[in-house]
Amino acid sequence: MSQICRFTPTASRDIERIIDYIADTNSYDAAEHLLNKINEKCRRLANFPSMGRNRDELAPSLRSFPVDSYLNLFYILNFTH
């Protein structure tokens, strides 16, 4: 059974700012493309949550997963519902 990716309010605001910045400085299509990549990576992580890199050096139980060469998703596995 796959899990669900949930964003913290801070993460949601960060993603929104990144997407807005790309839309303003590059193009709407580029921003939409990045948002689609983020959503696809979240779907993959929901199905295979241990794919990411262990980042205990930053915080206990923290993991990261690259979206592009300049962007990582940081997450903590939480199997409680």
mmCIF file as gemmi writes it, N, C-alpha and C atoms, coordinates in Angstrom:
data_model
loop_
_atom_site.group_PDB
_atom_site.id
_atom_site.type_symbol
_atom_site.label_atom_id
_atom_site.label_alt_id
_atom_site.label_comp_id
_atom_site.label_asym_id
_atom_site.label_entity_id
_atom_site.label_seq_id
_atom_site.pdbx_PDB_ins_code
_atom_site.Cartn_x
_atom_site.Cartn_y
_atom_site.Cartn_z
_atom_site.occupancy
_atom_site.B_iso_or_equiv
_atom_site.pdbx_formal_charge
_atom_site.auth_seq_id
_atom_site.auth_asym_id
_atom_site.pdbx_PDB_model_num
ATOM 1 N N . MET Axp A 1 ? 0.845 -1.186 0 1 0 ? 1 A 1
ATOM 2 C CA . MET Axp A 1 ? 0 0 0 1 0 ? 1 A 1
ATOM 3 C C . MET Axp A 1 ? 0.885 1.242 0 1 0 ? 1 A 1
ATOM 4 N N . SER Axp A 2 ? 0.614 2.161 -0.872 1 0 ? 2 A 1
ATOM 5 C CA . SER Axp A 2 ? 1.455 3.35 -0.939 1 0 ? 2 A 1
ATOM 6 C C . SER Axp A 2 ? 1.08 4.32 0.182 1 0 ? 2 A 1
ATOM 7 N N . GLN Axp A 3 ? 2.042 5.107 0.537 1 0 ? 3 A 1
ATOM 8 C CA . GLN Axp A 3 ? 1.86 6.135 1.544 1 0 ? 3 A 1
ATOM 9 C C . GLN Axp A 3 ? 1.418 7.422 0.848 1 0 ? 3 A 1
ATOM 10 N N . ILE Axp A 4 ? 1.25 8.467 1.621 1 0 ? 4 A 1
ATOM 11 C CA . ILE Axp A 4 ? 0.852 9.766 1.098 1 0 ? 4 A 1
ATOM 12 C C . ILE Axp A 4 ? 1.945 10.766 1.428 1 0 ? 4 A 1
ATOM 13 N N . CYS Axp A 5 ? 2.287 11.599 0.462 1 0 ? 5 A 1
ATOM 14 C CA . CYS Axp A 5 ? 3.206 12.71 0.726 1 0 ? 5 A 1
ATOM 15 C C . CYS Axp A 5 ? 2.396 13.883 1.239 1 0 ? 5 A 1
ATOM 16 N N . ARG Axp A 6 ? 2.825 14.406 2.351 1 0 ? 6 A 1
ATOM 17 C CA . ARG Axp A 6 ? 2.186 15.601 2.903 1 0 ? 6 A 1
ATOM 18 C C . ARG Axp A 6 ? 3.265 16.657 3.066 1 0 ? 6 A 1
ATOM 19 N N . PHE Axp A 7 ? 2.962 17.87 2.639 1 0 ? 7 A 1
ATOM 20 C CA . PHE Axp A 7 ? 3.899 18.969 2.767 1 0 ? 7 A 1
ATOM 21 C C . PHE Axp A 7 ? 3.567 19.78 4.01 1 0 ? 7 A 1
ATOM 22 N N . THR Axp A 8 ? 4.604 20.21 4.707 1 0 ? 8 A 1
ATOM 23 C CA . THR Axp A 8 ? 4.382 21.14 5.808 1 0 ? 8 A 1
ATOM 24 C C . THR Axp A 8 ? 3.965 22.48 5.202 1 0 ? 8 A 1
ATOM 25 N N . PRO Axp A 9 ? 3.327 23.335 5.981 1 0 ? 9 A 1
ATOM 26 C CA . PRO Axp A 9 ? 2.979 24.655 5.443 1 0 ? 9 A 1
ATOM 27 C C . PRO Axp A 9 ? 4.203 25.417 4.93 1 0 ? 9 A 1
ATOM 28 N N . THR Axp A 10 ? 5.316 25.299 5.63 1 0 ? 10 A 1
ATOM 29 C CA . THR Axp A 10 ? 6.545 25.974 5.197 1 0 ? 10 A 1
ATOM 30 C C . THR Axp A 10 ? 7.02 25.429 3.86 1 0 ? 10 A 1
ATOM 31 N N . ALA Axp A 11 ? 7.005 24.116 3.701 1 0 ? 11 A 1
ATOM 32 C CA . ALA Axp A 11 ? 7.423 23.513 2.436 1 0 ? 11 A 1
ATOM 33 C C . ALA Axp A 11 ? 6.494 23.936 1.301 1 0 ? 11 A 1
ATOM 34 N N . SER Axp A 12 ? 5.204 23.98 1.56 1 0 ? 12 A 1
ATOM 35 C CA . SER Axp A 12 ? 4.248 24.406 0.535 1 0 ? 12 A 1
ATOM 36 C C . SER Axp A 12 ? 4.524 25.84 0.092 1 0 ? 12 A 1
ATOM 37 N N . ARG Axp A 13 ? 4.804 26.717 1.058 1 0 ? 13 A 1
ATOM 38 C CA . ARG Axp A 13 ? 5.119 28.108 0.712 1 0 ? 13 A 1
ATOM 39 C C . ARG Axp A 13 ? 6.413 28.186 -0.084 1 0 ? 13 A 1
ATOM 40 N N . ASP Axp A 14 ? 7.413 27.394 0.31 1 0 ? 14 A 1
ATOM 41 C CA . ASP Axp A 14 ? 8.686 27.388 -0.42 1 0 ? 14 A 1
ATOM 42 C C . ASP Axp A 14 ? 8.493 26.94 -1.859 1 0 ? 14 A 1
ATOM 43 N N . ILE Axp A 15 ? 7.744 25.875 -2.058 1 0 ? 15 A 1
ATOM 44 C CA . ILE Axp A 15 ? 7.495 25.384 -3.423 1 0 ? 15 A 1
ATOM 45 C C . ILE Axp A 15 ? 6.748 26.445 -4.231 1 0 ? 15 A 1
ATOM 46 N N . GLU Axp A 16 ? 5.76 27.068 -3.625 1 0 ? 16 A 1
ATOM 47 C CA . GLU Axp A 16 ? 5.005 28.11 -4.327 1 0 ? 16 A 1
ATOM 48 C C . GLU Axp A 16 ? 5.917 29.258 -4.737 1 0 ? 16 A 1
ATOM 49 N N . ARG Axp A 17 ? 6.812 29.664 -3.842 1 0 ? 17 A 1
ATOM 50 C CA . ARG Axp A 17 ? 7.745 30.758 -4.165 1 0 ? 17 A 1
ATOM 51 C C . ARG Axp A 17 ? 8.702 30.364 -5.282 1 0 ? 17 A 1
ATOM 52 N N . ILE Axp A 18 ? 9.189 29.135 -5.246 1 0 ? 18 A 1
ATOM 53 C CA . ILE Axp A 18 ? 10.096 28.657 -6.294 1 0 ? 18 A 1
ATOM 54 C C . ILE Axp A 18 ? 9.386 28.657 -7.642 1 0 ? 18 A 1
ATOM 55 N N . ILE Axp A 19 ? 8.178 28.126 -7.668 1 0 ? 19 A 1
ATOM 56 C CA . ILE Axp A 19 ? 7.405 28.066 -8.909 1 0 ? 19 A 1
ATOM 57 C C . ILE Axp A 19 ? 7.098 29.471 -9.423 1 0 ? 19 A 1
ATOM 58 N N . ASP Axp A 20 ? 6.698 30.375 -8.529 1 0 ? 20 A 1
ATOM 59 C CA . ASP Axp A 20 ? 6.437 31.761 -8.924 1 0 ? 20 A 1
ATOM 60 C C . ASP Axp A 20 ? 7.689 32.42 -9.492 1 0 ? 20 A 1
ATOM 61 N N . TYR Axp A 21 ? 8.83 32.193 -8.848 1 0 ? 21 A 1
ATOM 62 C CA . TYR Axp A 21 ? 10.085 32.782 -9.312 1 0 ? 21 A 1
ATOM 63 C C . TYR Axp A 21 ? 10.427 32.28 -10.72 1 0 ? 21 A 1
ATOM 64 N N . ILE Axp A 22 ? 10.297 30.981 -10.94 1 0 ? 22 A 1
ATOM 65 C CA . ILE Axp A 22 ? 10.606 30.425 -12.255 1 0 ? 22 A 1
ATOM 66 C C . ILE Axp A 22 ? 9.635 30.961 -13.309 1 0 ? 22 A 1
ATOM 67 N N . ALA Axp A 23 ? 8.372 31.061 -12.958 1 0 ? 23 A 1
ATOM 68 C CA . ALA Axp A 23 ? 7.387 31.616 -13.903 1 0 ? 23 A 1
ATOM 69 C C . ALA Axp A 23 ? 7.725 33.067 -14.249 1 0 ? 23 A 1
ATOM 70 N N . ASP Axp A 24 ? 8.182 33.844 -13.253 1 0 ? 24 A 1
ATOM 71 C CA . ASP Axp A 24 ? 8.501 35.259 -13.475 1 0 ? 24 A 1
ATOM 72 C C . ASP Axp A 24 ? 9.81 35.458 -14.239 1 0 ? 24 A 1
ATOM 73 N N . THR Axp A 25 ? 10.802 34.621 -13.971 1 0 ? 25 A 1
ATOM 74 C CA . THR Axp A 25 ? 12.124 34.824 -14.565 1 0 ? 25 A 1
ATOM 75 C C . THR Axp A 25 ? 12.385 33.97 -15.797 1 0 ? 25 A 1
ATOM 76 N N . ASN Axp A 26 ? 11.609 32.925 -15.977 1 0 ? 26 A 1
ATOM 77 C CA . ASN Axp A 26 ? 11.822 32.034 -17.111 1 0 ? 26 A 1
ATOM 78 C C . ASN Axp A 26 ? 10.532 31.974 -17.926 1 0 ? 26 A 1
ATOM 79 N N . SER Axp A 27 ? 9.641 31.066 -17.556 1 0 ? 27 A 1
ATOM 80 C CA . SER Axp A 27 ? 8.353 30.977 -18.264 1 0 ? 27 A 1
ATOM 81 C C . SER Axp A 27 ? 7.373 30.178 -17.431 1 0 ? 27 A 1
ATOM 82 N N . TYR Axp A 28 ? 6.117 30.359 -17.751 1 0 ? 28 A 1
ATOM 83 C CA . TYR Axp A 28 ? 5.077 29.583 -17.083 1 0 ? 28 A 1
ATOM 84 C C . TYR Axp A 28 ? 5.272 28.1 -17.365 1 0 ? 28 A 1
ATOM 85 N N . ASP Axp A 29 ? 5.635 27.757 -18.599 1 0 ? 29 A 1
ATOM 86 C CA . ASP Axp A 29 ? 5.843 26.346 -18.958 1 0 ? 29 A 1
ATOM 87 C C . ASP Axp A 29 ? 6.968 25.719 -18.15 1 0 ? 29 A 1
ATOM 88 N N . ALA Axp A 30 ? 8.054 26.454 -17.928 1 0 ? 30 A 1
ATOM 89 C CA . ALA Axp A 30 ? 9.166 25.937 -17.132 1 0 ? 30 A 1
ATOM 90 C C . ALA Axp A 30 ? 8.733 25.714 -15.69 1 0 ? 30 A 1
ATOM 91 N N . ALA Axp A 31 ? 7.947 26.644 -15.165 1 0 ? 31 A 1
ATOM 92 C CA . ALA Axp A 31 ? 7.45 26.503 -13.789 1 0 ? 31 A 1
ATOM 93 C C . ALA Axp A 31 ? 6.525 25.293 -13.678 1 0 ? 31 A 1
ATOM 94 N N . GLU Axp A 32 ? 5.638 25.142 -14.643 1 0 ? 32 A 1
ATOM 95 C CA . GLU Axp A 32 ? 4.722 24.004 -14.634 1 0 ? 32 A 1
ATOM 96 C C . GLU Axp A 32 ? 5.485 22.685 -14.766 1 0 ? 32 A 1
ATOM 97 N N . HIS Axp A 33 ? 6.518 22.682 -15.585 1 0 ? 33 A 1
ATOM 98 C CA . HIS Axp A 33 ? 7.344 21.488 -15.761 1 0 ? 33 A 1
ATOM 99 C C . HIS Axp A 33 ? 8.01 21.095 -14.436 1 0 ? 33 A 1
ATOM 100 N N . LEU Axp A 34 ? 8.554 22.063 -13.718 1 0 ? 34 A 1
ATOM 101 C CA . LEU Axp A 34 ? 9.181 21.764 -12.431 1 0 ? 34 A 1
ATOM 102 C C . LEU Axp A 34 ? 8.147 21.268 -11.422 1 0 ? 34 A 1
ATOM 103 N N . LEU Axp A 35 ? 6.994 21.893 -11.375 1 0 ? 35 A 1
ATOM 104 C CA . LEU Axp A 35 ? 5.951 21.447 -10.455 1 0 ? 35 A 1
ATOM 105 C C . LEU Axp A 35 ? 5.532 20.011 -10.767 1 0 ? 35 A 1
ATOM 106 N N . ASN Axp A 36 ? 5.435 19.678 -12.035 1 0 ? 36 A 1
ATOM 107 C CA . ASN Axp A 36 ? 5.122 18.297 -12.416 1 0 ? 36 A 1
ATOM 108 C C . ASN Axp A 36 ? 6.21 17.331 -11.972 1 0 ? 36 A 1
ATOM 109 N N . LYS Axp A 37 ? 7.473 17.754 -12.073 1 0 ? 37 A 1
ATOM 110 C CA . LYS Axp A 37 ? 8.588 16.914 -11.614 1 0 ? 37 A 1
ATOM 111 C C . LYS Axp A 37 ? 8.502 16.681 -10.105 1 0 ? 37 A 1
ATOM 112 N N . ILE Axp A 38 ? 8.208 17.736 -9.36 1 0 ? 38 A 1
ATOM 113 C CA . ILE Axp A 38 ? 8.087 17.607 -7.904 1 0 ? 38 A 1
ATOM 114 C C . ILE Axp A 38 ? 6.961 16.637 -7.565 1 0 ? 38 A 1
ATOM 115 N N . ASN Axp A 39 ? 5.827 16.784 -8.217 1 0 ? 39 A 1
ATOM 116 C CA . ASN Axp A 39 ? 4.695 15.892 -7.954 1 0 ? 39 A 1
ATOM 117 C C . ASN Axp A 39 ? 5.028 14.448 -8.309 1 0 ? 39 A 1
ATOM 118 N N . GLU Axp A 40 ? 5.72 14.237 -9.415 1 0 ? 40 A 1
ATOM 119 C CA . GLU Axp A 40 ? 6.109 12.879 -9.813 1 0 ? 40 A 1
ATOM 120 C C . GLU Axp A 40 ? 7.073 12.263 -8.8 1 0 ? 40 A 1
ATOM 121 N N . LYS Axp A 41 ? 8.033 13.041 -8.327 1 0 ? 41 A 1
ATOM 122 C CA . LYS Axp A 41 ? 8.969 12.524 -7.318 1 0 ? 41 A 1
ATOM 123 C C . LYS Axp A 41 ? 8.211 12.177 -6.04 1 0 ? 41 A 1
ATOM 124 N N . CYS Axp A 42 ? 7.238 12.966 -5.669 1 0 ? 42 A 1
ATOM 125 C CA . CYS Axp A 42 ? 6.443 12.67 -4.471 1 0 ? 42 A 1
ATOM 126 C C . CYS Axp A 42 ? 5.658 11.374 -4.644 1 0 ? 42 A 1
ATOM 127 N N . ARG Axp A 43 ? 5.106 11.155 -5.836 1 0 ? 43 A 1
ATOM 128 C CA . ARG Axp A 43 ? 4.401 9.896 -6.084 1 0 ? 43 A 1
ATOM 129 C C . ARG Axp A 43 ? 5.363 8.71 -5.964 1 0 ? 43 A 1
ATOM 130 N N . ARG Axp A 44 ? 6.553 8.858 -6.503 1 0 ? 44 A 1
ATOM 131 C CA . ARG Axp A 44 ? 7.543 7.775 -6.403 1 0 ? 44 A 1
ATOM 132 C C . ARG Axp A 44 ? 7.927 7.518 -4.948 1 0 ? 44 A 1
ATOM 133 N N . LEU Axp A 45 ? 8.133 8.594 -4.19 1 0 ? 45 A 1
ATOM 134 C CA . LEU Axp A 45 ? 8.497 8.438 -2.781 1 0 ? 45 A 1
ATOM 135 C C . LEU Axp A 45 ? 7.36 7.842 -1.97 1 0 ? 45 A 1
ATOM 136 N N . ALA Axp A 46 ? 6.138 8.148 -2.334 1 0 ? 46 A 1
ATOM 137 C CA . ALA Axp A 46 ? 4.993 7.563 -1.629 1 0 ? 46 A 1
ATOM 138 C C . ALA Axp A 46 ? 4.975 6.054 -1.814 1 0 ? 46 A 1
ATOM 139 N N . ASN Axp A 47 ? 5.376 5.593 -2.982 1 0 ? 47 A 1
ATOM 140 C CA . ASN Axp A 47 ? 5.412 4.156 -3.25 1 0 ? 47 A 1
ATOM 141 C C . ASN Axp A 47 ? 6.691 3.477 -2.766 1 0 ? 47 A 1
ATOM 142 N N . PHE Axp A 48 ? 7.79 4.212 -2.771 1 0 ? 48 A 1
ATOM 143 C CA . PHE Axp A 48 ? 9.091 3.654 -2.382 1 0 ? 48 A 1
ATOM 144 C C . PHE Axp A 48 ? 9.801 4.651 -1.466 1 0 ? 48 A 1
ATOM 145 N N . PRO Axp A 49 ? 9.336 4.805 -0.227 1 0 ? 49 A 1
ATOM 146 C CA . PRO Axp A 49 ? 9.825 5.877 0.643 1 0 ? 49 A 1
ATOM 147 C C . PRO Axp A 49 ? 11.292 5.782 1.038 1 0 ? 49 A 1
ATOM 148 N N . SER Axp A 50 ? 11.883 4.622 0.942 1 0 ? 50 A 1
ATOM 149 C CA . SER Axp A 50 ? 13.289 4.499 1.34 1 0 ? 50 A 1
ATOM 150 C C . SER Axp A 50 ? 14.255 4.795 0.202 1 0 ? 50 A 1
ATOM 151 N N . MET Axp A 51 ? 13.752 5.267 -0.94 1 0 ? 51 A 1
ATOM 152 C CA . MET Axp A 51 ? 14.621 5.571 -2.076 1 0 ? 51 A 1
ATOM 153 C C . MET Axp A 51 ? 15.586 6.71 -1.778 1 0 ? 51 A 1
ATOM 154 N N . GLY Axp A 52 ? 15.185 7.616 -0.951 1 0 ? 52 A 1
ATOM 155 C CA . GLY Axp A 52 ? 16.001 8.794 -0.692 1 0 ? 52 A 1
ATOM 156 C C . GLY Axp A 52 ? 17.247 8.495 0.105 1 0 ? 52 A 1
ATOM 157 N N . ARG Axp A 53 ? 18.106 9.474 0.137 1 0 ? 53 A 1
ATOM 158 C CA . ARG Axp A 53 ? 19.377 9.393 0.856 1 0 ? 53 A 1
ATOM 159 C C . ARG Axp A 53 ? 19.169 9.723 2.328 1 0 ? 53 A 1
ATOM 160 N N . ASN Axp A 54 ? 19.759 8.931 3.194 1 0 ? 54 A 1
ATOM 161 C CA . ASN Axp A 54 ? 19.713 9.19 4.628 1 0 ? 54 A 1
ATOM 162 C C . ASN Axp A 54 ? 20.487 10.474 4.912 1 0 ? 54 A 1
ATOM 163 N N . ARG Axp A 55 ? 19.891 11.382 5.666 1 0 ? 55 A 1
ATOM 164 C CA . ARG Axp A 55 ? 20.521 12.672 5.987 1 0 ? 55 A 1
ATOM 165 C C . ARG Axp A 55 ? 20.579 12.896 7.491 1 0 ? 55 A 1
ATOM 166 N N . ASP Axp A 56 ? 20.95 11.841 8.231 1 0 ? 56 A 1
ATOM 167 C CA . ASP Axp A 56 ? 21.055 11.954 9.687 1 0 ? 56 A 1
ATOM 168 C C . ASP Axp A 56 ? 22.043 13.031 10.12 1 0 ? 56 A 1
ATOM 169 N N . GLU Axp A 57 ? 22.98 13.407 9.223 1 0 ? 57 A 1
ATOM 170 C CA . GLU Axp A 57 ? 23.943 14.457 9.584 1 0 ? 57 A 1
ATOM 171 C C . GLU Axp A 57 ? 23.25 15.814 9.736 1 0 ? 57 A 1
ATOM 172 N N . LEU Axp A 58 ? 22.051 15.938 9.156 1 0 ? 58 A 1
ATOM 173 C CA . LEU Axp A 58 ? 21.301 17.189 9.271 1 0 ? 58 A 1
ATOM 174 C C . LEU Axp A 58 ? 20.243 17.132 10.364 1 0 ? 58 A 1
ATOM 175 N N . ALA Axp A 59 ? 19.58 15.991 10.483 1 0 ? 59 A 1
ATOM 176 C CA . ALA Axp A 59 ? 18.549 15.798 11.513 1 0 ? 59 A 1
ATOM 177 C C . ALA Axp A 59 ? 18.216 14.31 11.575 1 0 ? 59 A 1
ATOM 178 N N . PRO Axp A 60 ? 17.886 13.804 12.763 1 0 ? 60 A 1
ATOM 179 C CA . PRO Axp A 60 ? 17.554 12.389 12.886 1 0 ? 60 A 1
ATOM 180 C C . PRO Axp A 60 ? 16.371 12.001 11.992 1 0 ? 60 A 1
ATOM 181 N N . SER Axp A 61 ? 16.505 10.891 11.292 1 0 ? 61 A 1
ATOM 182 C CA . SER Axp A 61 ? 15.465 10.314 10.429 1 0 ? 61 A 1
ATOM 183 C C . SER Axp A 61 ? 15.171 11.128 9.165 1 0 ? 61 A 1
ATOM 184 N N . LEU Axp A 62 ? 15.936 12.163 8.914 1 0 ? 62 A 1
ATOM 185 C CA . LEU Axp A 62 ? 15.722 12.983 7.723 1 0 ? 62 A 1
ATOM 186 C C . LEU Axp A 62 ? 16.285 12.277 6.496 1 0 ? 62 A 1
ATOM 187 N N . ARG Axp A 63 ? 15.586 12.384 5.378 1 0 ? 63 A 1
ATOM 188 C CA . ARG Axp A 63 ? 16.032 11.827 4.109 1 0 ? 63 A 1
ATOM 189 C C . ARG Axp A 63 ? 15.88 12.901 3.038 1 0 ? 63 A 1
ATOM 190 N N . SER Axp A 64 ? 16.602 12.728 1.927 1 0 ? 64 A 1
ATOM 191 C CA . SER Axp A 64 ? 16.457 13.656 0.803 1 0 ? 64 A 1
ATOM 192 C C . SER Axp A 64 ? 16.374 12.879 -0.492 1 0 ? 64 A 1
ATOM 193 N N . PHE Axp A 65 ? 15.74 13.511 -1.479 1 0 ? 65 A 1
ATOM 194 C CA . PHE Axp A 65 ? 15.582 12.884 -2.785 1 0 ? 65 A 1
ATOM 195 C C . PHE Axp A 65 ? 15.665 13.988 -3.828 1 0 ? 65 A 1
ATOM 196 N N . PRO Axp A 66 ? 16.534 13.84 -4.83 1 0 ? 66 A 1
ATOM 197 C CA . PRO Axp A 66 ? 16.708 14.915 -5.805 1 0 ? 66 A 1
ATOM 198 C C . PRO Axp A 66 ? 15.526 15.033 -6.763 1 0 ? 66 A 1
ATOM 199 N N . VAL Axp A 67 ? 15.207 16.269 -7.093 1 0 ? 67 A 1
ATOM 200 C CA . VAL Axp A 67 ? 14.22 16.552 -8.127 1 0 ? 67 A 1
ATOM 201 C C . VAL Axp A 67 ? 14.969 16.966 -9.39 1 0 ? 67 A 1
ATOM 202 N N . ASP Axp A 68 ? 15.93 17.813 -9.251 1 0 ? 68 A 1
ATOM 203 C CA . ASP Axp A 68 ? 16.829 18.252 -10.305 1 0 ? 68 A 1
ATOM 204 C C . ASP Axp A 68 ? 18.205 18.393 -9.679 1 0 ? 68 A 1
ATOM 205 N N . SER Axp A 69 ? 19.157 18.842 -10.443 1 0 ? 69 A 1
ATOM 206 C CA . SER Axp A 69 ? 20.508 18.978 -9.909 1 0 ? 69 A 1
ATOM 207 C C . SER Axp A 69 ? 20.596 20.078 -8.846 1 0 ? 69 A 1
ATOM 208 N N . TYR Axp A 70 ? 19.59 20.941 -8.771 1 0 ? 70 A 1
ATOM 209 C CA . TYR Axp A 70 ? 19.627 22.056 -7.83 1 0 ? 70 A 1
ATOM 210 C C . TYR Axp A 70 ? 18.526 22.01 -6.775 1 0 ? 70 A 1
ATOM 211 N N . LEU Axp A 71 ? 17.694 20.977 -6.782 1 0 ? 71 A 1
ATOM 212 C CA . LEU Axp A 71 ? 16.563 20.936 -5.862 1 0 ? 71 A 1
ATOM 213 C C . LEU Axp A 71 ? 16.401 19.544 -5.272 1 0 ? 71 A 1
ATOM 214 N N . ASN Axp A 72 ? 16.282 19.475 -3.95 1 0 ? 72 A 1
ATOM 215 C CA . ASN Axp A 72 ? 16.042 18.218 -3.248 1 0 ? 72 A 1
ATOM 216 C C . ASN Axp A 72 ? 14.769 18.339 -2.429 1 0 ? 72 A 1
ATOM 217 N N . LEU Axp A 73 ? 14.051 17.238 -2.346 1 0 ? 73 A 1
ATOM 218 C CA . LEU Axp A 73 ? 12.956 17.127 -1.393 1 0 ? 73 A 1
ATOM 219 C C . LEU Axp A 73 ? 13.533 16.549 -0.118 1 0 ? 73 A 1
ATOM 220 N N . PHE Axp A 74 ? 13.26 17.158 1.007 1 0 ? 74 A 1
ATOM 221 C CA . PHE Axp A 74 ? 13.676 16.633 2.299 1 0 ? 74 A 1
ATOM 222 C C . PHE Axp A 74 ? 12.433 16.118 2.995 1 0 ? 74 A 1
ATOM 223 N N . TYR Axp A 75 ? 12.549 14.941 3.6 1 0 ? 75 A 1
ATOM 224 C CA . TYR Axp A 75 ? 11.366 14.334 4.199 1 0 ? 75 A 1
ATOM 225 C C . TYR Axp A 75 ? 11.739 13.405 5.341 1 0 ? 75 A 1
ATOM 226 N N . ILE Axp A 76 ? 10.745 13.109 6.148 1 0 ? 76 A 1
ATOM 227 C CA . ILE Axp A 76 ? 10.854 12.163 7.251 1 0 ? 76 A 1
ATOM 228 C C . ILE Axp A 76 ? 9.779 11.105 7.037 1 0 ? 76 A 1
ATOM 229 N N . LEU Axp A 77 ? 10.176 9.855 7.14 1 0 ? 77 A 1
ATOM 230 C CA . LEU Axp A 77 ? 9.2 8.773 7.004 1 0 ? 77 A 1
ATOM 231 C C . LEU Axp A 77 ? 8.296 8.768 8.22 1 0 ? 77 A 1
ATOM 232 N N . ASN Axp A 78 ? 7.018 8.682 7.984 1 0 ? 78 A 1
ATOM 233 C CA . ASN Axp A 78 ? 6.042 8.641 9.057 1 0 ? 78 A 1
ATOM 234 C C . ASN Axp A 78 ? 4.97 7.646 8.648 1 0 ? 78 A 1
ATOM 235 N N . PHE Axp A 79 ? 4.979 6.478 9.265 1 0 ? 79 A 1
ATOM 236 C CA . PHE Axp A 79 ? 4.048 5.417 8.874 1 0 ? 79 A 1
ATOM 237 C C . PHE Axp A 79 ? 2.795 5.374 9.747 1 0 ? 79 A 1
ATOM 238 N N . THR Axp A 80 ? 2.615 6.348 10.601 1 0 ? 80 A 1
ATOM 239 C CA . THR Axp A 80 ? 1.39 6.381 11.411 1 0 ? 80 A 1
ATOM 240 C C . THR Axp A 80 ? 0.309 7.115 10.636 1 0 ? 80 A 1
ATOM 241 N N . HIS Axp A 81 ? -0.92 6.755 10.83 1 0 ? 81 A 1
ATOM 242 C CA . HIS Axp A 81 ? -2.029 7.384 10.105 1 0 ? 81 A 1
ATOM 243 C C . HIS Axp A 81 ? -2.954 8.057 11.075 1 0 ? 81 A 1
